[in-house]
């Protein structure tokens, strides 16, 4: 039964994805065959042999289309035969205007009439047909859908460029693309398959601030951020496996490298050669897989009857994955100290106990079954939804809670007619803002009630977080202070053999062990999973490197002046006599510039911060004053040679010391909750501002004699799935592209974490103000 339902779901999702042609905006009012008479008709016959789309699937897709349209955009006057009024029609090829969904800014593309509609239909069909997977002659529905979702929005012809990705779903309201509409229709259809009712599911993972803040190095900060982002993906993956990545309404997963890796594991193939994606090509920490870009919260559209099962599975899978990774970390500790799995049993028992409820999972759901429908599937009553919302608002507002108490709902809850034609019919999708409001309030309430099982911790605590026992191979050692645990203590041996995993005196719990070893574990996983990245280097961020970045960059810029300079040769000799234990990560701009430098200069720039790091660490941990003086002497010799080199390069008698400071830059966007909920001064423009200027002008004339229409035009548009997608895409664009270009390519900085509206970066002091 489950297999049959899954088969039906992937079938209906594919049908929903191709129910409208990608080129719809360019063929409307131009093609005599209509927008469904070309690409759609041919694709349906290709997918569903015989008469095309079966009636059962057609009914689901039609209902999903109505709900999606109602959720994302206003409707327009139609006569009894559902024909639009002439004044509410737009020939997009003649008057192509796009409107930004967040600001309402208009973008006039001038004329697109030179694009022949027959030619664009042929290009569109060829592009989408190639994405249909028929490995054995029969359609592989799941793989076909995943390929349509991932590559459908990719431009099929160089001349179309970015236009293909932004072609509007509705020419009268060109504030969201056809791809966002298809994505929402397929998400609704997948949730409706089998006669179910859709529901919004909100999930958040934690802890966030405390987990990231418990860090002793910038590497720890990166690891905590990246690990939480990866945990969020493990949670989202539960939904993606069963319902597709389109079911995640927020954040937008399209083009996220972690998601692309999962797609490839599911048979989706990414082109090699010039189109080879960065995540399959870059063999350093500049690889986008090292970016922590997914937030700890997501919103999904799923079947109501499966909400609890999905939430339980998300919890189980996220925690199973965390325990598995912590087990890998403990195994690496045992291997490094030459201990057997049997000797590590005490630590595994601690690990299982400490990770019982990690991560914390909070969820809430709001189903469309809270709405009563008429016989023709329109909204009949919202009493149940109103009652549910009323439990989260003050008593005086309980009769008109949230979205249901706004002017927007007063207008949207009833049919609006203009000049005898029905202007608005309240289909259930229009209540998306109210259901989102309910999930948001319920989710916030769930977080205030923290349900957890008490976990006994008897011995000395972790030196990083101070909350849980440190892991051990001998529980008797837990009663001893860290200075008296003996030479056989596992953490002393870890420090001696893998100093990057444990500093002198450190003893870590399961959470902190996982976080400390995560850079190594993740790099190992990527090397194993992606064949092209066999030589990938692990992620290490050094504060000394960042402080020295501007000085090192000066050496690179003055390469021509360094040839046969005595001080530079002395610097080379000093570095060659020492070998760094770990390779540090250079700022990307500096690393790229080294590609054009001589091997000698590149070796100095890469080796200098690593050697200085090692010498400082050795001096700090030296057990005798003589050893400490020796390490200090070697460090000072290198720094003196560097100072002399700078003096030679600058050609002055003034003594120059290398830069000794760096900056940590923390930025956080304001009012994100208001943007998501569309409240206050944040959120969408008015309905009139989202309309094509041609329709807006016609509607304004009719609004002079229709007070309801006038109110409708002036009303601030409520949040919608397409609005949330646009917001998510803007945040993704900032975190994955803009922040990295500004910090790492235009300046000598290093992004530690960039997720949505948050940014944590290391920056050289000379670049700090420019980066800000």
N, C-alpha and C positions, 0 to 999 in steps of 0.2 A: 504494500500500500504506500509506504514511504517512497520507494523508488518511482512508482507511478506518479505520485504527487510532485516529486522533484523533476521528473521528466516533463510534466505539464508546465511546471513553473518556468523552466528554462526555455521551453517552446514559446510560451506566452510573452516572456521577456524579449526574446528575439523579435517576435511579431510586433510588440510595442515599439521596439527600437526603430523598426523600418516602416511604421505606419504613416509617417510623414517623410517626405524627401528632404534631404539636407539642403537642396537648392530651392526649397519652397518659396522663399522670398523673391527669387529671381524669375519664377515661372508663373506666379499668380497674376491673373488678368492678362497674360501674354500667350499661354499655351492653351489651345482649344481643347486639349485632352484633360485639362484640369491638373491640379498639383498631384493627384494620386493616379493619374492615368499613364504616367511614364515610369519613373524609377521604381515607385512603390509596387505597381502592378507586376513589373518584370521580376523584382526581387521576391515577391510573394509566390509567384509561380515557380521560381527557382528553389525556394525553401520548402513550399508545400505543394507537392505534385498534384496534378489534376485540376480541381476548381479553385485552388489557392487556399486562402486562410479558412479553416473550419469555422462554422458558426459559433461553436462553444468558445473558441479563442477570440473570435471577432467581438463577441459580447463583452468579454473581460477587457479587451483593449479599448473598446469604445467607452466603457464606463471609466476606466483609468484615465483616458484622454480628457473626459469631461471634468473629472475631479482635479486633474493636474492643471487644466486651463483655469478653473475657478480659483485654485490656490495661487497661481502665479500672475494673473492679469485680470483686468475688468472685462466685461463682455460688452457687446455693441448691439444696436437696434436690429432686430430681425422680424420679418413678417411671419404670417402663419405657416409658410412653407420653409421657414428657417433661412431665408435669403437676407443678406445684409442690405441696409439702406445704401443708396449710391454715395451719399456724402460720407459714409463711414468706410469707404474703400480706398486703398492706397496702392498705386503702382510703384513698387519699391525701386524697380529698375530706372524709372524716370525721376523719382524723388527719394534717393537713398539716404535716410537719416538714422543714426544710431544715438541712443540716449544712455548716459551712464546711470546704472541702477542705484548708485549711492549718492551722487551729487546732482543728478538731473541735467548735467552738461550735455549739450547737443553736439553731434559730430556729423557734419554734412559731407557725404562722400561724393557729392556732385552727381554725375550721371553714370549709370552702369548699363545703359542700353546697348553698348557695343558688345556685351557678353551675350552671345546667341543662346537662346534657351534650349535649343536642340543640342548644341555642343555641350552645355553645362550638364544636361541630363545624361549624355553619353559618358562624360567624365565621372559623374557621380555614381552611375551604375557600375562602371568598371572598377572604380575604387572600392565600393562596398561589396561587390561580388567577390573580389579577391579575398575578402575577410571571412567568407563563409567556409567553414572547415568541414570537409567531406573525406576523412581519412580512408574509409572503406566503401565509398559510394553513398553512404548515408550521412545525414547531417549530424555532426557532433554539436548539440545545441548549446551546451555550456561553454565550450571553447569558442564557438561562433559568437556567442554573446560577449564574452570577454574581449575578443578581438575587435568587435564592433565598438564596444565601450572605449577601448584604449586607442585604437587607430582611426576610428571614424572621424573624429575632429581634426586629424592631421591633414594638412592641405594635400590634395591629390595632384596638384599641378603648380609648378613654380609661379606662373603668372597670377594665380589666385592669392598666393601669399597668405597673409593673416586674415583676409576677408572671409575665407572658408570657415574659420573658427568663430567668427562673430556674426554670421548671417542670422537675422532675427527669426524667432519662432512666430512672431505676430507682427506684421508690418505696421499695424496701427499703434502697437505698444512695443517699440523696438528697444526695450531695455534689457532683454535677455535673449540668449542665442537659441537656435533650434536644438543644439546639443543639450542644453539645460532642460528644455521641454522633453526631449526624448528620454533623457535620463530619469526625469520625474515620472513620466508615464510608465516606463519599464519598472520603476520601483513600486508604484501603485499596483501595476498588473501583477508583479511577483507576490505582493502581499495579499492580493485578492484571489490568486489561483486556488482552486479547490473550494471556492465559496466562502472564504474567510473575510474578515473585516480588518482593514489596516489599523495600525497603532503607531504612535510615536514613542520611541524608547530612548531615554536619555541615560547615559552611563558615564561615570567619572571614576578615576583611579587616584589613589593617594597612598601615603602622604607625599606632598610635593615639596613645600618650602623646607621642612625639617630634614627630609631625606637629602635634598641637594645641598643644604647649608652645612650638614655634618661632613666637612671636608678639610683636609690638611694641605691640599695642593690644588693648583688649577686643573691638574689631571683628574683629581677627585671630583671637582666641580663639573667638568665635562662628562665624566663617567656617570654621575648621578643624573644629570639632565638627559643624556643619551639613553640610559637604561630605562628611565621612565617613558621616554618617547617610544622605545622599542616595546615596552610592556603595553602601551596604548595600542600599538599595532597588533600585538598578539590578541588583545581583546577585540579589536575591530575585525580581525581575520575570521573570528567565529561567525560573524554576520556575513562577511564577504564569501566565505565558503558555501554557505547555505542559500544566500539570497542575492549575491553579487555585490560588487563595490559600489554600484549605483544606489544601493539601499542605505549607504552612509550619506546622509544629507549634509552633515557638517562634522568634520572638515571635508573639503573637496579632496578626494584621493587621486584624482587624475594626474599622472605624471610624477607621483611621489616615488622615489627610487626603491624604497622597501616594498611598495606595492608592485612595482615593475618586476622585482625579483620573484615575488610570489606568482605573478602572472606567467613568467617564463617557466616556473615549476609546473604550471598547469597547462603547458603546451603552447602558450603564446610566444611567438618568435620575434625577436628584435633584430632589425637589419644590422649587418656588419658593414665594414668599409667606412665610408664617409658618414653614414647615419648611425654608427656605433655610439650608443649612449655613454655619457661620462661615467656612469656607475659600472660599466664593463671595461672602461679604458684607463682610468687614472689610478696609478699604483702607489698612491700616497694618501695621507689623511685629507688631502683636498678632494678626494672622492666624495660625491654627495651622500653616499651611504653613511658617512661619518657625521652628517648633519642631524641634529635633534630637532626636527621640524614639526612633529605631530603633537598636538596638545593632549592633555590628560583627560579630555572630555569629548564625547561624540554624541551625535543625534542620529538615530536610524529609523527607517520606515519598515516595519515588519508585521507579520500576521498577528492579530490580537491573541488568538488561541495558543500561540507559541511563545508569548512574551516571557513567562516565568522560566520555561525551559531554556530559552536563549540566554536570559540573565544568569541562570545557574551555570550554564555551560561556559559563559564568559568568565565567571568567577573561577570555576574549576580549571579551565585551560590557562588562564593568566597565572594562577598560583602554581599549577603543575610546571609551567615553563620556568617560573622564577626558581622553584626548587631544583629543577634540572640544571639550570645555569649555575646555581650555587654549588650543586654537586660537582659540576665540571671544575669550578674554582677550587674546591677542596681537593679534588683529585690532582690538580696541578700543584697544590701545596705539598701533598704527599709525595708526588714524583720529585719535586725539587729537593725534598729532605730525605729522599730514598727510604720512604716508609711504604709498607704494604697496605692494601685496602683493609685488611683485618685490623691493622694497628690504628686505622683511621675511623673505626666504628663509633667510638665515643663522640667524635666530632660530627659524624653523620647523624647521630641521634640528636645532638644539640641543634644541628642545622634544620632537621625536620621540624623540631619543636618551635624554633624561633621564626620559621617561615610559614607557620600554619595559616596565618591570616595576612600574608603579604602577597600582593598589594591589597590595600583596602578597596573594596568595590561598592559604590553607591549607585543605585539605579531607580528610575521612576518611569512609568508609562502612562500614556493617555490614549485610549482607543476611540475610533470614530463610532463605536457602538454606543457611546454616550449621547449620540444624536439620533433622533427618530426621523425616518424618511417617509416621504409620500410614495404613492404607487409608482410614480415616474422618477423615483430616486432623487428628489429634491429635498431640501431641509423642511421638516414638518415641525419639529419641536427641539429646543435645546435645554429643556428643564433639567435633565440629568447632568448635563455639562455645567450648567449654571450652579447647580447644587454642589458639584465637585469643586468648582472654582471658589465657591462661597466659603469653603472650609479654610481657605488660606488668606482671607481678607478680613479686615475689621467688620464687626457686626453691622455697622451703619452702611457698609458698601455691599453687603451680602446679596442684596436683591439685584444688583447690577455689577457683578464682579469682573475686573479685568477688561479684556477686549469686548465682552458682551455688554459692558456698560458704556461703551464709547459711541460717539456719533456715527462712526464708521459702521458698526453693526446695526444701528437703527436704520441706516440707509440700505445696507446689504441684505438685511433679513427679509426684505419683501421685494416683489417685482416692481421694477421702475419702468414706466412707459414714456415714450417720447413720440409725439405726432402719430399716436395710434399703434406704434410698434413697441414690442417688449424690449426694454433696454437692458434689464438685468434679471437673471433667474438664479436664485440662491442654491447652487449645487454644493454638496458637502465639503468640497475642497476649500471653499471660501472660509471655513472655520479653522484652517491651519493656524492662524495667529492665536486663537483661543486655546487650541490643544497644545501648542508650543508653550503658551503662558502657563498652562496647567502642569506640564512636565517640568518646566523650569522651577515653578514654586514647589512642587512635590520633591524634586531632586534636592533643592536647597533645604527643605525640611528634613529629608532623609539624612543629610550630612550632620545635622545638629544632634541626632540620636546615634551615638557611636556604640554599637553593640560589639563586644569583643570578649573572648574567653581569657581568664587570667592565666598567665604563663609564669611558672616559678623559675626564678633565676637565683641560684645559691652562691656561686663563686664570685671572684673578682670580675669587674665589668670591662667591656670593650673600651680601649683607650681612646677611641675616636668618638663614639656616640655616648658612652657611659650608661647605656640602657640595658644591654644584654651581656651574658657571660661571653668571654672570648672562647673561640673554638680551641679544643685541645685533643691530644691523643691519650691523655692520662688525666682523669678527673681529679686525682689527688693534687695535681698542680694548681687547680682552681682556687685552693685555699691559701695559696702563697702570693705575696705581692710580686709584681713583675720583676723586681730586682733580685728575687731569691728563688727563681724557678729552676735554676740549674742549667748547665751547659747543654743538656739534652732537650731543653724546651724547644718545641717545634718552631716557635716564632723567632727565637734567637737564630736558629739555623736558616729559616727563611730569609732573615735580614742578611746573613752572611753570604748566602748564595743567590738571592734575588732581591737586592736592596730596593728596587723599584716597587716591590710588593709589600715591604714592611720596613719602616724606619727602625732605628735603634730604640728599643723599649716598647714598640707598638705590639699590641695584642688585639686582634679583631674578631668581632662577632660574625654571624652568618651574613647579615645585611651588608656590613662594611667590607667583609672579604669579597663578596660578590662585586661590590662597587669598585674596590681597589683593583681587582683582576679583570674587570670588564673590558678595558682597552685591549688587553692581550687576547681575551676570549673572543671578542668581536672580530678582531683582525684575523684570528685563526679561523673563525666561522666563514668569513668572507672569502679567504683564500681557498677554503675547502669547497665552498658552494659555487663560486664563480671561477671557472677554469682560467679565464683570461687574467685573473688577479693573483696568480700564484706567488708573485714576488712582492705583494703588498706589505708595506711597513706599518708597524703598530703606531698608535697615537701617543705622543708624549709632548706635553707643553711645558716649557721651561721659562720661569720668570727671568732668569739671567739672560736667556736668549732674547726675550722681548726688550729688556733694558738695553741690550747691546745692539739691537736691530738697526738703529740709525747709524751707529758707528760702523757696523759691518757693511751697511749700504754705502757709506762714504768710501770704504775701501774698494767696493765694486765699481763705483763711479770713477774712481781714480786709478783704475787698473793700469793705464798706460804709464803712470808715474811710479809704479812700484817695481818695475823691472830693474834688477841688480841693486836695489836699495839695501844697504847693510842691515837696517833695523828690520825690514821685512824678511830678509833671509834669516836673521836671528830668530824672528817669530816662528818661521817655518821649522827651524831646527828644534826649538823648544817644544813645539807641538808634536813633531815626529818622535820625540823621545818618550812621549806619553801616549797611551791608548785609552780612549774613552770607553766606559763600560756600556753606555747606552747612546743611541743616536737620537738627537733632539730634532724636533720639528721646527723648521724655519718659517717665518712669515711667507705666505705664498708668493707675494710680489718679489721678495728677495730670492726665493728658490727658483723662480722663473728666470730672473736675471742671471743666475749662475750658469744657466744653460749656454750662455754666450761668452762665458769667461774661460780662462785657461784652467787646466786641471789643478795647477798649483794653488791658484787663488781660491778656487772652489773648495779644495781640501782645507784651506785655512778657515774660510768662512763657516764651513760645516763643522769643523773639529773644534774651533775655539770655544764656543759656548758649552759644548759637551765636556771638554776637558776642565774648564773652569768650574762647571757644576760638580764634577767628580772630586776635584781638589777641595772645594769648599766642604763637601759632604765628608770626605775623609778626615779633614782637619777637625770638623765638629765632633766626629765620633772617635778620634784617636784616643787610645787609652794611656798614652804617655806624652809628656810635654815635648820630648825629643821628636816623636813622630809628628806631633801637631806642628812644631816649628818647621819640620821638613816639608810638609804639605803647604804651609803658608809661604815658605821660601820659593817653592816651585810656582805657586800661583802668582806671587809678586813678580817673579822673573818674566812670566808670560805677559802680565799687565804692563810691565815696564817696556817690554819689546813692542807692545801694541801702542803705547803712548809715544814712543820714539818714531814708530811708523807713521802715526797721525801727524807728528811734527814735520816729518820729511815730506809728506803729501801736501800739507798746507804751506810749506815753505816759510815758516815763521820761527822765531826764537821762543815764542810763547809756549808754555807747557800745556798740553791738552790731555785731559783725562777722559777715558771712555765714559759714555753715558751710563749712569748707575740707577736710573729710575724708569719705571714704566707706570702705566695707568690701567686701572680696571674700570671699564665703562659699563654701567648698568642702566638700561632704559626700559620703561614700561609704559605702554599706551593707556591713556585715560578713557574711562566711560565705555569699556568693552561690553559690560553687561547691558548698558543702555543701547549700544549699537545692535547687539544681538536681539534685544526685545523691541527695538524701534521706538523707545520711549524718549521723552524729553526733546532736546534739540537734535538728538541723533536719529538715525534711521532714514527711511525713504522720503523722497519728495512727495508733492501732492499728486493725485491721479492726473490732473491736467498736465503737469510738468513731465510726466512719463509718456504722454501720448505724442504721436507724430504731429508736428506743428500744423499740418494740413487738417487733420481730424480735430485737433485742439481748437482751431479757429472756427470750424463748423459747429462744434459742440458749444462753444462760447456764445455764438449767436442764438442758438436754441435755448441756452440757459437763461437768456434774458426774459423769457416768458415761462420758465419752468424752475421754480424754486428748488425742488428736489434735485434736479440735474445740476443746478448751480452749487448746491451743497456738496454734491458728489464730486464735482470738479475741484473744489477747494479742499476736499478732505485729504489729509495726509494718508498715503497708501500704507496699509499695515504690512508687517513682515510677511515674507513668502519664502518658499524653498529656493527659488531663483535668487532672491535677495541674499539669503544665507550663503548660497554658493558663491555669489559675487564677493561677499564679505570674506569668506574663507579663501577665495582665490587671491584677493588683495593681500591678506595676511601671509599666505604661502609665498606670494611674489616678493614680499618684503623679506621674510625670513630666509628663503632659499636662494634668492637672487640679489635683491638690492643690498641687503646688509652685508653679504659676502663680497660683492663687488666693491662697495665703499670701504669696508674694513680691510679686506685682504688683497685686492687688486689695485686700488687707487692709493692705498696707504699701507704702512708696515704694521699691520695688526693681525690678530687671530681671533676668530669667532669661537667662543666656548659653547655658547648656547644661543640659538635663535629659533624661537617657536612662537608663531603668531605675532603678538604685539610685544613680546619680551625679547630682550637682547642682553647678553653678557659677553663682553669682548675684552681682550688684552690689547693695548695700543701703546706704541712708543710715545713718550711725552711730547716729542716734537710734532706728532700728528694728531694729538688729542683734540684740540679745538677744531681742526679741519674735519675730522671724522664726525664730531658732534654736529 
